[in-house]
């Protein structure tokens, strides 16, 4: 988690000081989304996932809710990774005005490290 944010803050600082370009707030959003996904994944207790899913509404509803919530959390996490790749491609990899791709690589690494 901290390595991902450290790499991203380094890239933002590099972009502001060396390249003299600012990174807008919207480009920070994959990091925030990945951080929220990390919190959501850690909200599900491991014991809620260990039990066997029984048929019926009453006996297995807690397990089903926990698994559905975990599925939602991983969907948010993958959304953060996908959005970081998309933003990096649009802003740094295919942009001929970009002097370096380091902020784009750092954005992808940030989401990846937070996901780990």
N, C-alpha and C positions, 0 to 999 in steps of 0.2 A: 504494500500500500504506500508506504512512505517513499520507496524508491521510485514509484511511478510519478508521484507528485513532485519529487525532487528533480527528476529528469524534465518534467514539463515546465517547472518554474525556471530551471536553467535555460531551457529553450526560449521562454518568454523574455528572460533577461538578456540573452544573447541577441534576440531579435530587436529588442529596444535599444541596446547599447551599440552593438557592432553594426547591425543592418539598418538601424534608425527607422524601424517599422514597428508600428503598434499592432498587437493582436487583440481583436475585438472580443467582447464578452461572449458572443455566440460560438466562437471557436473553443472556448473553455467548457462548453456544455457537455461534451463526451466524458470529461473527467468527473463532472458532477453527477452525471447519470450513472457512471460506473461506481462511484462512491455510494450512491443511494442503493444500487443493486447489491453491493457488498454488505450494507447494513441489513437489507431485506433478507439476504441469504442467511445471515447470522441470527436473525430473529426466530428462525425455525429450530426448535430443540431437536437434537438427534434422537431422543427417545420417542418423539412423535412419528418418526419415519421408520423405526425398527419393527413396530408391530405389524402383523399380517393384516391385510385388508379383508375384512369379512363382508359378506353380502348383507344388504339391508341399510336402512338409513341411520339407525341408532348405533349399531356396534362399530361400524367403520368410518363414521362421518368425521371423526377427529383426524384420522389418518388421511382420508381423502382431502380434507381441507388443508392439511399440512403439505401434502404433495402438490396440490393445486397452487398453493401460495409459493412453494419452492419453484414450481414451473414458471410462474409469473416472474419471480425474482431472476431466474436465469434468462428469461426472455428480455427483461430490462438490461441485464448484463451484456447479452449479445447485441442488443440495440446500441449500447454504448460503444462496443468494439466496432460495429458496422458503421456507425456515424463517424467515428474517428478516422476510419479508413476513407470514407467518402469525403470528409472535409480535407484530409491530407491530399487526396488525389486532385480535388478541385483547386485548392489554394497553392499547393507547392509542387506536386509532381507533374501536372500538365500545364502549369502557368509559366509562360516564357519570361515573365517579368521577375519571377522568384530567383534570387541569387543563390540560394541554397535550399536543400530539402530537409535540413536538420529539424526545423520546427514540426514538419509533418511526420517525420520518423519519431520524434519525441512524443507527439500526440498519440500515435499508435502504440508506442511502448508504454505510455502512461496507462492507457486502457487495458493493455495486456497484463501489466504488473498488478493493477488493481484487481483484475479478474482472478489472478492466481491466488 
